[in-house]
């Protein structure tokens, strides 16, 4: 029996989420500090996008004011990735992935302000529901990893900010062009920040002008092309056939994939206590409860086209409203 477009799209979006889950694993395996790791990732993606004629056509018609807005969002994206990989280096991949699961909670507070809409009761309930999980996560990690938890939470906050801003602007330009502008601006911002990094955040600092070794270079290519551009393209196709509800449920699985991969490939479960995993369960329960509550009282999901707000500039966070 031939596979339907919707079934194929569901497989594609889950494959995208799995690839996004690998970004945390690669961040742990790459020996570079957070700053050069993110800088190389962004630079490689921008270099690849520069080879696409569609990007240049989009740039030629992009109004300067809109380009400046996307560039500002790109700086936030760079800071998000910097803090995400910083959390991995300070703690581990499981902790960083768990912290990113807090992004919907921050979005519940930030997006109404950005979009100028009322707060929703279910979103406030979501925010309260995750607090016990956060407390368990903090209590379930070694003392030396708690700074990584704080940095990871900051990374989730940045996701909420730039994701909400992207939702306001995403329909005004081609997604590939938007990604090129945002990541290009992010690369320039990190280049300017590099001389100050040893003073501001020495744990993240590293030399941008030193070529990575063969192993790190290969892993960076996988990160940039296999875990950033490939899911971006696949995701754009999949979103044409999936409802907001289906996509959000799938993307909420990213921390699950990342934590399972970290246990299987890195053995991180030996570094963490059962309290940590209990906290993860509480957080994920609240995050999955949000789309379920949102769906109650609404008609069944349709095959409406979804907006790929952050497919190219984040992993799987807040793809849909």
SULSULSUL-V990441 format. One record per residue. RES is the residue in one small letter. PHI is phi as a letter, one per 40 degrees, with the letter a starting at -180 (none if undefined). OMEGA is omega in whole degrees, 0 to 359 (* if undefined). Layout:
BEGIN
res=RES phi=PHI omega=OMEGA
res=RES phi=PHI omega=OMEGA
END
This chain:
BEGIN
res=x phi=none omega=181
res=x phi=c omega=180
res=x phi=c omega=179
res=x phi=c omega=179
res=x phi=c omega=181
res=x phi=c omega=179
res=x phi=c omega=178
res=x phi=c omega=180
res=x phi=c omega=178
res=x phi=c omega=176
res=x phi=c omega=181
res=x phi=c omega=183
res=x phi=c omega=177
res=x phi=c omega=176
res=x phi=c omega=176
res=x phi=d omega=181
res=x phi=c omega=176
res=x phi=c omega=178
res=x phi=c omega=177
res=x phi=c omega=177
res=x phi=c omega=179
res=x phi=c omega=182
res=x phi=c omega=178
res=x phi=c omega=179
res=x phi=c omega=179
res=x phi=c omega=177
res=x phi=c omega=178
res=x phi=c omega=184
res=x phi=c omega=180
res=x phi=c omega=187
res=x phi=c omega=180
res=x phi=c omega=172
res=x phi=c omega=187
res=x phi=d omega=184
res=x phi=c omega=179
res=x phi=c omega=178
res=x phi=c omega=181
res=x phi=c omega=180
res=x phi=c omega=179
res=x phi=c omega=179
res=x phi=d omega=182
res=x phi=c omega=181
res=x phi=c omega=180
res=x phi=c omega=178
res=x phi=c omega=179
res=x phi=c omega=178
res=x phi=c omega=178
res=x phi=c omega=180
res=x phi=c omega=179
res=x phi=c omega=179
res=x phi=c omega=184
res=x phi=c omega=181
res=x phi=d omega=180
res=x phi=d omega=180
res=x phi=c omega=181
res=x phi=c omega=177
res=x phi=c omega=178
res=x phi=c omega=179
res=x phi=c omega=183
res=x phi=c omega=181
res=x phi=b omega=184
res=x phi=c omega=179
res=x phi=c omega=182
res=x phi=d omega=181
res=x phi=c omega=178
res=x phi=c omega=177
res=x phi=c omega=179
res=x phi=c omega=178
res=x phi=c omega=178
res=x phi=c omega=178
res=x phi=c omega=178
res=x phi=c omega=176
res=x phi=c omega=179
res=x phi=c omega=177
res=x phi=c omega=177
res=x phi=c omega=177
res=x phi=c omega=180
res=x phi=c omega=179
res=x phi=c omega=175
res=x phi=c omega=180
res=x phi=c omega=179
res=x phi=c omega=180
res=x phi=c omega=178
res=x phi=c omega=180
res=x phi=c omega=172
res=x phi=c omega=177
res=x phi=c omega=178
res=x phi=c omega=181
res=x phi=c omega=181
res=x phi=c omega=180
res=x phi=b omega=174
res=x phi=a omega=185
res=x phi=c omega=181
res=x phi=c omega=180
res=x phi=c omega=181
res=x phi=c omega=180
res=x phi=c omega=178
res=x phi=c omega=179
res=x phi=c omega=180
res=x phi=c omega=176
res=x phi=c omega=178
res=x phi=c omega=184
res=x phi=d omega=178
res=x phi=c omega=179
res=x phi=c omega=178
res=x phi=c omega=179
res=x phi=c omega=180
res=x phi=d omega=180
res=x phi=c omega=188
res=x phi=c omega=186
res=x phi=c omega=177
res=x phi=d omega=178
res=x phi=c omega=181
res=x phi=c omega=183
res=x phi=c omega=180
res=x phi=f omega=176
res=x phi=b omega=181
res=x phi=c omega=172
res=x phi=c omega=177
res=x phi=b omega=183
res=x phi=d omega=182
res=x phi=c omega=180
res=x phi=c omega=176
res=x phi=c omega=176
res=x phi=c omega=177
res=x phi=d omega=181
res=x phi=c omega=179
res=x phi=c omega=185
res=x phi=c omega=183
res=x phi=c omega=185
res=x phi=d omega=176
res=x phi=c omega=178
res=x phi=c omega=178
res=x phi=c omega=179
res=x phi=c omega=179
res=x phi=c omega=179
res=x phi=c omega=180
res=x phi=c omega=179
res=x phi=c omega=183
res=x phi=c omega=177
res=x phi=b omega=176
res=x phi=d omega=181
res=x phi=d omega=182
res=x phi=c omega=181
res=x phi=c omega=188
res=x phi=c omega=173
res=x phi=c omega=176
res=x phi=c omega=176
res=x phi=c omega=180
res=x phi=c omega=179
res=x phi=c omega=177
res=x phi=c omega=177
res=x phi=c omega=176
res=x phi=c omega=178
res=x phi=c omega=178
res=x phi=c omega=177
res=x phi=c omega=179
res=x phi=c omega=175
res=x phi=d omega=182
res=x phi=c omega=182
res=x phi=c omega=185
res=x phi=c omega=176
res=x phi=c omega=179
res=x phi=c omega=178
res=x phi=c omega=179
res=x phi=c omega=180
res=x phi=c omega=180
res=x phi=c omega=190
res=x phi=b omega=192
res=x phi=c omega=185
res=x phi=c omega=187
res=x phi=c omega=181
res=x phi=a omega=179
res=x phi=c omega=183
res=x phi=d omega=179
res=x phi=c omega=178
res=x phi=c omega=178
res=x phi=d omega=180
res=x phi=c omega=180
res=x phi=c omega=180
res=x phi=c omega=183
res=x phi=c omega=182
res=x phi=c omega=175
res=x phi=c omega=178
res=x phi=c omega=178
res=x phi=c omega=178
res=x phi=c omega=178
res=x phi=c omega=180
res=x phi=c omega=179
res=x phi=c omega=177
res=x phi=c omega=179
res=x phi=c omega=183
res=x phi=c omega=188
res=x phi=d omega=180
res=x phi=c omega=181
res=x phi=c omega=187
res=x phi=c omega=178
res=x phi=d omega=179
res=x phi=c omega=184
res=x phi=c omega=183
res=x phi=b omega=185
res=x phi=d omega=180
res=x phi=c omega=182
res=x phi=c omega=191
res=x phi=c omega=177
res=x phi=a omega=183
res=x phi=c omega=180
res=x phi=c omega=187
res=x phi=c omega=178
res=x phi=c omega=180
res=x phi=c omega=177
res=x phi=c omega=174
res=x phi=c omega=184
res=x phi=d omega=182
res=x phi=c omega=179
res=x phi=c omega=179
res=x phi=c omega=179
res=x phi=c omega=179
res=x phi=c omega=177
res=x phi=c omega=177
res=x phi=c omega=177
res=x phi=c omega=180
res=x phi=c omega=185
res=x phi=c omega=186
res=x phi=c omega=184
res=x phi=c omega=184
res=x phi=b omega=178
res=x phi=b omega=183
res=x phi=c omega=181
res=x phi=c omega=177
res=x phi=c omega=176
res=x phi=d omega=181
res=x phi=c omega=180
res=x phi=c omega=181
res=x phi=c omega=178
res=x phi=d omega=179
res=x phi=c omega=184
res=x phi=c omega=184
res=x phi=c omega=178
res=x phi=c omega=188
res=x phi=b omega=186
res=x phi=b omega=177
res=x phi=c omega=178
res=x phi=d omega=182
res=x phi=c omega=181
res=x phi=c omega=182
res=x phi=c omega=182
res=x phi=c omega=177
res=x phi=c omega=180
res=x phi=c omega=184
res=x phi=c omega=176
res=x phi=c omega=179
res=x phi=c omega=185
res=x phi=d omega=178
res=x phi=c omega=179
res=x phi=c omega=179
res=x phi=d omega=183
res=x phi=c omega=182
res=x phi=c omega=178
res=x phi=c omega=179
res=x phi=c omega=180
res=x phi=c omega=178
res=x phi=c omega=183
res=x phi=c omega=188
res=x phi=c omega=185
res=x phi=b omega=181
res=x phi=g omega=186
res=x phi=c omega=179
res=x phi=c omega=179
res=x phi=c omega=182
res=x phi=c omega=189
res=x phi=b omega=183
res=x phi=c omega=176
res=x phi=d omega=177
res=x phi=d omega=179
res=x phi=d omega=183
res=x phi=c omega=174
res=x phi=c omega=177
res=x phi=c omega=177
res=x phi=d omega=181
res=x phi=c omega=180
res=x phi=c omega=180
res=x phi=c omega=182
res=x phi=c omega=177
res=x phi=d omega=180
res=x phi=c omega=182
res=x phi=c omega=178
res=x phi=c omega=179
res=x phi=c omega=183
res=x phi=d omega=179
res=x phi=c omega=178
res=x phi=c omega=178
res=x phi=c omega=180
res=x phi=c omega=183
res=x phi=c omega=182
res=x phi=c omega=178
res=x phi=g omega=178
res=x phi=b omega=178
res=x phi=c omega=180
res=x phi=d omega=182
res=x phi=c omega=178
res=x phi=b omega=180
res=x phi=c omega=180
res=x phi=c omega=179
res=x phi=c omega=180
res=x phi=b omega=180
res=x phi=c omega=180
res=x phi=c omega=189
res=x phi=d omega=189
res=x phi=b omega=180
res=x phi=d omega=184
res=x phi=c omega=188
res=x phi=b omega=175
res=x phi=a omega=174
res=x phi=c omega=185
res=x phi=b omega=183
res=x phi=b omega=171
res=x phi=f omega=178
res=x phi=c omega=187
res=x phi=b omega=179
res=x phi=c omega=*
END
